Amino acid sequence: AERVEAIYELSGALFEGPYAGLRRAVVQVAASGLVAADPGAATRRVVSYDRAVDTVQVVRRRYRLSADARVWVLGAGKASYAVAAALEELLGQRIDGGLVAVRDPGLPPLERVSVVCSDHPLPSRRSAEAAQRILAIAAAAGPNDLVLTCFTGGSSSLASLPPAEVPQSDKRLLHEVLLSSGLPITEVNAVRKAVSVVKGG
């Protein structure tokens, strides 16, 4: 509600004149859409944690944690910070650690999940380092551990690790060519994940 009101305040002169009512309705629809799409709020709607039985539920799937289970949060992308922050809010100290790669250097640190700044829209050495750290944490997870992932738009650049035989500079050039090609994003991603250690599952 506060965000919707803030959008109304910014709209000012839009609500004057003969079409003020129509403009107000359009802004209300747009503002409601932005609030509904908030990644933190979306996470809180679909994830819950029952401390009494040590169970994490994501949508309809329940994960009953054993006594020795650790919980990790891994991700990259423009919305990954908001998702990780919401997961920390929901699970608190039940999270053992993790890492998200973001593009905004001004974000405050999270309590349980490391936040690293990477590069977007073109991958860099920092992108490769972020991907390597994410892979290392995933590899250390045990069979009873739960890994919650939050990969969102922008992750193809923010966590980008080329195969050993592909230099980082070539991977960056590939991204640059693809992004300027005019191809649909699905086709761009089909190529990018074929030249990546961390894409496509």
VOPAGU-2260 file (C-alpha; in pm, 1 decimal, decimal comma):
REM VOPAGU-2260
SITE   aa  ch    i         X         Y         Z
SITE  ALA   A    0       0,0       0,0       0,0
SITE  GLU   A    1     285,2     240,6      81,1
SITE  ARG   A    2     445,3     178,7    -257,9
SITE  VAL   A    3     118,6     239,9    -439,7
SITE  GLU   A    4      75,2     569,1    -251,2
SITE  ALA   A    5     432,2     668,7    -338,3
SITE  ILE   A    6     359,5     606,8    -707,0
SITE  TYR   A    7      45,9     820,9    -679,9
SITE  GLU   A    8     247,8    1102,4    -525,2
SITE  LEU   A    9     498,8    1088,6    -810,2
SITE  SER   A   10     217,2    1097,6   -1064,1
SITE  GLY   A   11     106,2    1447,9    -957,8
SITE  ALA   A   12     -14,0    1635,3   -1266,7
SITE  LEU   A   13    -139,6    1314,4   -1431,3
SITE  PHE   A   14    -445,4    1333,2   -1208,6
SITE  GLU   A   15    -551,6    1676,3   -1332,1
SITE  GLY   A   16    -764,9    1761,3   -1631,7
SITE  PRO   A   17   -1054,9    1593,1   -1813,4
SITE  TYR   A   18    -908,7    1241,0   -1808,1
SITE  ALA   A   19    -789,2    1245,2   -1446,6
SITE  GLY   A   20   -1013,5     952,6   -1345,0
SITE  LEU   A   21    -894,4     735,3   -1632,4
SITE  ARG   A   22    -530,9     823,7   -1564,6
SITE  ARG   A   23    -574,6     741,3   -1197,3
SITE  ALA   A   24    -717,4     400,1   -1289,0
SITE  VAL   A   25    -424,7     327,9   -1525,1
SITE  VAL   A   26    -169,5     426,1   -1259,3
SITE  GLN   A   27    -352,9     213,1   -1003,2
SITE  VAL   A   28    -336,6     -92,4   -1231,4
SITE  ALA   A   29      34,1     -32,6   -1304,1
SITE  ALA   A   30     116,7      24,2    -936,8
SITE  SER   A   31     -71,9    -286,6    -829,1
SITE  GLY   A   32     116,7    -487,2   -1091,3
SITE  LEU   A   33     450,6    -360,8    -962,7
SITE  VAL   A   34     359,1    -448,5    -604,9
SITE  ALA   A   35     235,9    -795,8    -706,8
SITE  ALA   A   36     560,2    -859,2    -896,9
SITE  ASP   A   37     782,4    -763,5    -603,1
SITE  PRO   A   38    1023,9   -1059,4    -569,9
SITE  GLY   A   39    1042,1   -1045,5    -191,5
SITE  ALA   A   40     664,7   -1041,0    -155,4
SITE  ALA   A   41     632,2   -1321,7    -410,8
SITE  THR   A   42     880,6   -1530,5    -213,0
SITE  ARG   A   43     690,5   -1474,2     110,7
SITE  ARG   A   44     370,0   -1588,2     -63,1
SITE  VAL   A   45     510,8   -1923,9    -176,5
SITE  VAL   A   46     769,8   -2016,4      87,6
SITE  SER   A   47     704,0   -2097,4     452,3
SITE  TYR   A   48     896,9   -2255,2     736,6
SITE  ASP   A   49     746,3   -2457,2    1022,2
SITE  ARG   A   50    1002,3   -2450,6    1302,4
SITE  ALA   A   51     809,8   -2701,9    1513,0
SITE  VAL   A   52     866,2   -2980,6    1259,5
SITE  ASP   A   53    1168,1   -2824,7    1081,5
SITE  THR   A   54     994,5   -2823,1     743,6
SITE  VAL   A   55    1033,6   -2583,5     453,6
SITE  GLN   A   56     744,2   -2558,4     211,2
SITE  VAL   A   57     783,7   -2411,6    -138,5
SITE  VAL   A   58     444,1   -2380,6    -307,9
SITE  ARG   A   59     302,2   -2732,7    -252,6
SITE  ARG   A   60     628,6   -2918,6    -199,7
SITE  ARG   A   61     746,4   -2986,0     155,6
SITE  TYR   A   62    1104,5   -3050,3     260,3
SITE  ARG   A   63    1131,3   -3215,0     601,8
SITE  LEU   A   64    1481,0   -3142,6     727,9
SITE  SER   A   65    1682,2   -3394,6     924,0
SITE  ALA   A   66    1876,2   -3292,8    1234,3
SITE  ASP   A   67    2203,0   -3270,6    1038,9
SITE  ALA   A   68    2055,2   -3096,4     733,5
SITE  ARG   A   69    2198,5   -2762,6     633,3
SITE  VAL   A   70    2010,2   -2501,3     430,9
SITE  TRP   A   71    2187,9   -2302,9     159,9
SITE  VAL   A   72    2065,5   -2011,0     -52,1
SITE  LEU   A   73    2228,9   -1965,6    -391,7
SITE  GLY   A   74    2143,8   -1729,5    -672,9
SITE  ALA   A   75    2224,3   -1454,2    -914,7
SITE  GLY   A   76    2021,4   -1191,1   -1092,0
SITE  LYS   A   77    1862,0    -853,3   -1048,0
SITE  ALA   A   78    1593,2    -986,5    -811,4
SITE  SER   A   79    1805,2   -1246,7    -630,5
SITE  TYR   A   80    1888,5   -1012,3    -341,4
SITE  ALA   A   81    1520,1    -950,5    -264,0
SITE  VAL   A   82    1446,6   -1323,5    -277,9
SITE  ALA   A   83    1743,8   -1407,3     -52,1
SITE  ALA   A   84    1643,6   -1133,8     193,8
SITE  ALA   A   85    1290,2   -1273,8     209,1
SITE  LEU   A   86    1426,9   -1625,4     265,7
SITE  GLU   A   87    1640,1   -1494,9     552,9
SITE  GLU   A   88    1331,3   -1329,2     698,2
SITE  LEU   A   89    1135,5   -1654,8     672,5
SITE  LEU   A   90    1398,7   -1907,9     779,0
SITE  GLY   A   91    1627,6   -1697,1     996,2
SITE  GLN   A   92    1914,7   -1888,9    1153,3
SITE  ARG   A   93    1802,5   -2212,3     988,8
SITE  ILE   A   94    1997,1   -2086,9     684,0
SITE  ASP   A   95    2358,4   -2201,0     712,3
SITE  GLY   A   96    2494,8   -1980,4     435,9
SITE  GLY   A   97    2496,3   -1913,9      65,9
SITE  LEU   A   98    2571,4   -1651,4    -192,8
SITE  VAL   A   99    2387,6   -1427,4    -438,7
SITE  ALA   A  100    2552,5   -1231,8    -720,5
SITE  VAL   A  101    2396,2    -890,4    -784,0
SITE  ARG   A  102    2473,2    -583,7    -994,7
SITE  ASP   A  103    2404,2    -312,1    -736,1
SITE  PRO   A  104    2712,5    -233,8    -523,9
SITE  GLY   A  105    2506,0     -33,5    -274,3
SITE  LEU   A  106    2300,1    -316,0    -127,5
SITE  PRO   A  107    2344,6    -376,0     245,9
SITE  PRO   A  108    2487,2    -713,1     353,0
SITE  LEU   A  109    2253,9    -994,6     449,8
SITE  GLU   A  110    2296,0   -1183,8     777,9
SITE  ARG   A  111    2335,3   -1541,2     651,5
SITE  VAL   A  112    2387,4   -1513,7     275,1
SITE  SER   A  113    2693,4   -1349,4     117,3
SITE  VAL   A  114    2622,6   -1078,0    -138,6
SITE  VAL   A  115    2878,2   -1022,1    -414,7
SITE  CYS   A  116    2868,2    -751,5    -678,0
SITE  SER   A  117    2917,0    -871,5   -1034,2
SITE  ASP   A  118    2872,9    -727,8   -1383,1
SITE  HIS   A  119    2572,7    -688,2   -1613,7
SITE  PRO   A  120    2483,3    -701,2   -1901,7
SITE  LEU   A  121    2826,7    -829,1   -2009,2
SITE  PRO   A  122    3008,6   -1089,7   -1798,8
SITE  SER   A  123    3349,9   -1021,7   -1650,5
SITE  ARG   A  124    3613,9   -1178,1   -1429,7
SITE  ARG   A  125    3387,3   -1097,2   -1133,8
SITE  SER   A  126    3107,0   -1291,7   -1304,0
SITE  ALA   A  127    3332,0   -1596,7   -1333,5
SITE  GLU   A  128    3443,2   -1566,1    -969,9
SITE  ALA   A  129    3080,5   -1542,9    -853,2
SITE  ALA   A  130    2987,5   -1852,3   -1055,2
SITE  GLN   A  131    3283,7   -2045,4    -915,5
SITE  ARG   A  132    3184,9   -1957,6    -559,5
SITE  ILE   A  133    2823,9   -2060,9    -622,7
SITE  LEU   A  134    2938,5   -2393,5    -770,3
SITE  ALA   A  135    3172,9   -2455,0    -474,9
SITE  ILE   A  136    2893,5   -2406,6    -221,7
SITE  ALA   A  137    2659,5   -2630,4    -423,4
SITE  ALA   A  138    2928,8   -2899,6    -446,5
SITE  ALA   A  139    2977,4   -2891,7     -68,1
SITE  ALA   A  140    2607,8   -2953,9       0,1
SITE  GLY   A  141    2540,5   -3297,3     144,7
SITE  PRO   A  142    2266,1   -3545,2      54,9
SITE  ASN   A  143    2043,5   -3424,4     341,8
SITE  ASP   A  144    2097,1   -3055,1     274,6
SITE  LEU   A  145    1841,5   -2824,9     115,1
SITE  VAL   A  146    1963,3   -2578,1    -148,1
SITE  LEU   A  147    1717,6   -2297,1    -222,1
SITE  THR   A  148    1800,4   -2123,5    -548,7
SITE  CYS   A  149    1702,2   -1777,3    -666,1
SITE  PHE   A  150    1823,5   -1723,5   -1021,0
SITE  THR   A  151    1644,0   -1431,1   -1181,6
SITE  GLY   A  152    1679,3   -1203,1   -1483,1
SITE  GLY   A  153    2039,0   -1099,6   -1539,3
SITE  SER   A  154    2192,8   -1415,2   -1394,7
SITE  SER   A  155    2341,9   -1514,1   -1732,2
SITE  SER   A  156    2586,3   -1227,0   -1694,7
SITE  LEU   A  157    2613,4   -1195,2   -1317,6
SITE  ALA   A  158    2720,7   -1559,5   -1273,6
SITE  SER   A  159    2895,6   -1654,3   -1594,5
SITE  LEU   A  160    3161,2   -1923,0   -1618,3
SITE  PRO   A  161    3283,2   -2040,3   -1959,9
SITE  PRO   A  162    3411,4   -2394,2   -2018,6
SITE  ALA   A  163    3785,7   -2437,4   -1962,1
SITE  GLU   A  164    3864,0   -2420,7   -2333,7
SITE  VAL   A  165    3681,7   -2087,6   -2383,6
SITE  PRO   A  166    3863,5   -1770,6   -2270,8
SITE  GLN   A  167    3664,2   -1524,8   -2058,7
SITE  SER   A  168    3717,6   -1255,7   -2323,2
SITE  ASP   A  169    3554,8   -1478,6   -2587,5
SITE  LYS   A  170    3261,1   -1548,4   -2356,9
SITE  ARG   A  171    3214,4   -1173,3   -2306,8
SITE  LEU   A  172    3232,4   -1111,3   -2683,9
SITE  LEU   A  173    2971,7   -1384,6   -2741,2
SITE  HIS   A  174    2733,5   -1213,7   -2498,9
SITE  GLU   A  175    2793,9    -879,1   -2667,0
SITE  VAL   A  176    2721,7   -1018,8   -3015,6
SITE  LEU   A  177    2410,3   -1203,7   -2898,8
SITE  LEU   A  178    2266,0    -906,0   -2710,4
SITE  SER   A  179    2308,1    -679,8   -3014,2
SITE  SER   A  180    2173,7    -939,3   -3259,6
SITE  GLY   A  181    1803,4    -865,4   -3214,0
SITE  LEU   A  182    1732,2   -1233,6   -3144,5
SITE  PRO   A  183    1454,4   -1323,4   -2896,8
SITE  ILE   A  184    1589,3   -1382,6   -2545,0
SITE  THR   A  185    1499,7   -1753,6   -2561,9
SITE  GLU   A  186    1731,7   -1796,8   -2860,5
SITE  VAL   A  187    2004,1   -1586,7   -2698,3
SITE  ASN   A  188    1984,7   -1805,9   -2388,2
SITE  ALA   A  189    1991,1   -2126,0   -2594,8
SITE  VAL   A  190    2333,5   -2025,0   -2726,9
SITE  ARG   A  191    2464,3   -1883,2   -2399,2
SITE  LYS   A  192    2387,8   -2194,9   -2199,3
SITE  ALA   A  193    2573,8   -2409,6   -2451,7
SITE  VAL   A  194    2890,2   -2209,9   -2373,3
SITE  SER   A  195    2857,4   -2215,9   -1994,8
SITE  VAL   A  196    2948,2   -2433,9   -1699,7
SITE  VAL   A  197    2652,2   -2311,0   -1492,3
SITE  LYS   A  198    2358,1   -2273,4   -1733,4
SITE  GLY   A  199    2093,4   -2515,8   -1849,6
SITE  GLY   A  200    2094,1   -2724,5   -1530,8
